[in-house]
Amino acid sequence: MTDTASTWRLIEDGPRTGAENMAIDEALLCSFDPVRSHPVLRLYGWQPPALSLGRFQKAAEVLDLERCRAGGVPIVRRITGGGTIYHADEVTYALVCSPDQIPPASSIKDSFRILTGFLIALYRDLGLEVSYALDAVSPDVRLGERTPFCFAGKESFDILVRGKKIGGNAQRRQKGIIFQHGSLPLVNRATLGLSFMKDRAPGLAEDAVSLEQCGIPPEYDVVRHKLIEAFQRNFTVELSPQPLTEQERSLAGELLVGRYGTDRWNLEGGDA
């Protein structure tokens, strides 16, 4: 497939554990053939709530591990970079495609604008005034500064509502494949997530906002349905519901046992 794709696979997953979710995301990336595979959009939730670390974070450096254990909060590691996120009461998406299967982007950074366009469309469908941080913040605000906690900083193509960050998105490139996942917060749990960090300065969670805080009912199925509509319209594509293939399911099971079910990977970043 060398032209912009007209059909994407849609994988609608129910709530899963953090380890299962991250294993499936990586299995989708590893199973994808940039020439033969249809691009993929996966939608899922988290049960129980969990913390996800960015690929290069060390748990002991950024998290209060004793507090995490006392609260029974699972910790998983993403295959993408960025800061720590507490996943609860959200719709999460993951997409896998080749650069040829999406509208042209002038750079890797510009591909964030292309691949988050459906989120802009969704939020506007919901009646929200949204913009990219690049277009909304004052010149004295530093964009792209690395922060241990995802919602403490802003990237150029983070989406803002009234100056506050709604959700987060992260991308990884691998051999002609783009993988991206992100969160759409139904309810704001940033302050709760911050309580598990080593640095718990209250201001670090002040710039996060949720759909509920914007007056949108936090209904998972409704938001998911509207997301699907916005995605199809934004990219002018059809979404074809399909389950995981046998290969993807088998690989996810192997990754769950050998990687995402291990402290060595989740807490330290090393393979088991």
SULNORVEN-V191970 format. One record per residue. RES is the residue in one small letter. PHI is phi in whole degrees, -180 to 180 (* if undefined). PSI is psi in radians with two decimals (* if undefined). BURIAL is I if it has 24 or more other ideal C-beta (glycine too) atoms within 12 Angstrom, else O. Layout:
res=<RES,RES>
phi=<PHI,PHI>
psi=<PSI,PSI>
burial=<BURIAL,BURIAL>
This chain:
res=<m,t,d,t,a,s,t,w,r,l,i,e,d,g,p,r,t,g,a,e,n,m,a,i,d,e,a,l,l,c,s,f,d,p,v,r,s,h,p,v,l,r,l,y,g,w,q,p,p,a,l,s,l,g,r,f,q,k,a,a,e,v,l,d,l,e,r,c,r,a,g,g,v,p,i,v,r,r,i,t,g,g,g,t,i,y,h,a,d,e,v,t,y,a,l,v,c,s,p,d,q,i,p,p,a,s,s,i,k,d,s,f,r,i,l,t,g,f,l,i,a,l,y,r,d,l,g,l,e,v,s,y,a,l,d,a,v,s,p,d,v,r,l,g,e,r,t,p,f,c,f,a,g,k,e,s,f,d,i,l,v,r,g,k,k,i,g,g,n,a,q,r,r,q,k,g,i,i,f,q,h,g,s,l,p,l,v,n,r,a,t,l,g,l,s,f,m,k,d,r,a,p,g,l,a,e,d,a,v,s,l,e,q,c,g,i,p,p,e,y,d,v,v,r,h,k,l,i,e,a,f,q,r,n,f,t,v,e,l,s,p,q,p,l,t,e,q,e,r,s,l,a,g,e,l,l,v,g,r,y,g,t,d,r,w,n,l,e,g,g,d,a>
phi=<*,-117,-106,-51,-69,-103,-132,-116,-74,-115,-113,-99,-101,-79,-61,-134,-68,-59,-63,-64,-62,-71,-66,-66,-56,-69,-62,-64,-64,-70,-89,-82,-106,-65,-96,-104,-82,-75,-64,-125,-122,-116,-119,-157,-130,-126,-150,-77,-56,-148,-97,-116,-92,-67,-51,-106,-83,-107,-55,-67,-85,-116,-108,-86,-64,-65,-65,-61,-65,-64,-87,65,-94,-66,-123,-129,-116,-83,-90,-108,-83,103,-94,-70,-128,-98,-100,-161,52,-148,-102,-112,-123,-138,-132,-133,-161,-101,-58,-74,-95,-129,-57,-59,-119,-77,-162,-61,-62,-67,-65,-64,-63,-63,-85,-106,-59,-69,-71,-58,-62,-62,-63,-69,-59,-82,91,-96,-91,-121,-156,-78,-56,-55,-96,-115,-83,-73,-59,-84,-86,-83,-102,84,-73,-71,-134,-61,-106,-51,-85,-87,-135,-130,-98,-55,-109,-67,-99,-117,-121,52,84,-105,-81,-112,75,-149,-138,-141,-132,-140,-111,-156,48,76,-124,-107,-118,-143,-138,-167,-121,-120,-74,-77,-128,-79,-112,-63,-64,-64,-61,-62,-65,-97,-86,-69,-92,-113,-56,-54,-64,-69,-108,-73,-94,-97,-143,-122,-63,-59,-68,-93,87,-97,-56,-80,-106,-56,-65,-67,-64,-61,-62,-68,-63,-60,-61,-65,-63,-63,-71,-65,-97,53,-133,-105,-103,-106,-61,-146,-79,-60,-75,-61,-62,-64,-65,-66,-66,-60,-63,-66,-67,-64,-75,-88,-134,-75,-96,-118,-67,-60,-77,-65,-94,-113,92,-104,-65,-72>
psi=<2.02,-0.12,2.85,2.22,2.51,-0.26,2.30,2.58,2.41,2.11,1.87,1.85,2.59,3.12,2.37,2.95,2.80,-0.72,-0.74,-0.75,-0.78,-0.58,-0.73,-0.76,-0.81,-0.63,-0.68,-0.71,-0.84,-0.43,-0.12,2.29,2.01,-0.26,-0.71,-0.43,2.52,2.51,2.74,2.40,2.14,2.37,2.38,3.00,-3.10,2.20,1.98,2.99,2.62,2.79,2.34,2.30,2.58,2.73,-0.62,0.15,2.63,2.17,-0.78,-0.36,-0.50,-0.36,2.61,1.58,-0.59,-0.73,-0.70,-0.78,-0.75,-0.59,-0.05,0.56,2.06,2.63,2.24,2.87,2.32,2.86,-0.01,2.84,-2.88,-3.03,3.07,2.45,2.42,2.06,1.94,2.50,1.01,2.79,2.21,2.46,2.69,2.43,2.57,2.25,3.01,2.79,-0.50,-0.23,0.07,2.88,2.59,2.44,2.49,-0.31,2.97,-0.72,-0.71,-0.43,-0.43,-0.70,-0.77,-0.82,-0.14,0.11,-0.58,-0.49,-0.72,-0.79,-0.75,-0.88,-0.64,-0.63,-0.58,0.00,0.25,2.55,1.87,2.76,2.84,2.60,-0.66,-0.59,-0.17,-0.51,2.75,2.73,-0.40,-0.06,2.24,2.18,2.56,0.15,2.28,2.28,2.47,-0.57,2.16,-0.76,0.09,-0.19,2.97,2.39,2.88,-0.70,0.41,2.60,2.28,2.52,2.02,0.71,-0.08,2.57,2.23,1.90,-3.09,2.68,2.50,2.59,2.66,2.47,2.46,1.90,1.00,0.31,2.42,2.22,2.31,2.41,2.81,2.98,2.56,1.76,2.11,-0.74,2.50,1.91,0.31,-0.71,-0.70,-0.75,-0.72,-0.49,-0.27,-0.02,2.78,-0.77,1.89,0.51,2.17,-0.60,-0.31,-0.31,0.03,-0.37,0.19,2.55,2.70,2.96,-0.69,-0.74,-0.34,0.14,0.20,2.18,2.28,1.15,1.94,-0.89,-0.66,-0.82,-0.72,-0.77,-0.76,-0.57,-0.78,-0.78,-0.79,-0.67,-0.84,-0.72,-0.73,-0.73,-0.04,0.98,2.90,2.45,2.14,1.91,2.20,2.51,3.03,2.51,2.91,-0.69,-0.81,-0.73,-0.73,-0.77,-0.70,-0.69,-0.70,-0.74,-0.59,-0.76,-0.80,-0.25,-1.15,-0.18,0.19,2.49,-0.55,-0.71,-0.92,-0.68,-0.54,-0.44,0.13,2.55,2.59,*>
burial=<O,O,O,O,I,O,I,I,I,I,I,I,I,O,I,I,I,I,I,I,I,I,I,I,I,I,I,I,I,I,I,I,O,I,O,O,I,I,I,I,I,I,I,I,I,I,O,O,I,I,I,I,I,I,I,O,I,O,I,O,O,I,I,I,I,O,O,I,O,O,O,O,I,I,I,I,I,I,I,I,I,I,I,I,I,I,I,I,I,I,I,I,I,I,I,I,I,I,I,O,I,I,O,O,I,O,O,O,O,O,I,I,I,I,I,I,I,I,I,I,I,I,I,O,I,I,O,I,O,I,I,I,I,O,O,I,I,O,O,O,O,O,I,O,O,O,I,I,I,I,I,I,I,I,I,I,I,I,I,I,I,O,O,I,I,I,I,I,I,I,I,I,I,O,O,O,I,I,I,I,I,I,I,I,I,I,I,I,I,I,I,I,I,I,I,I,I,O,O,O,O,O,O,I,I,O,I,I,I,I,I,I,I,I,O,I,O,I,O,I,O,O,I,I,O,I,I,I,O,I,I,O,O,I,I,O,I,O,I,O,O,O,O,I,O,O,O,I,O,O,I,I,O,O,I,I,O,O,I,I,I,O,O,O,I,I,I,O,I,O,O,O>
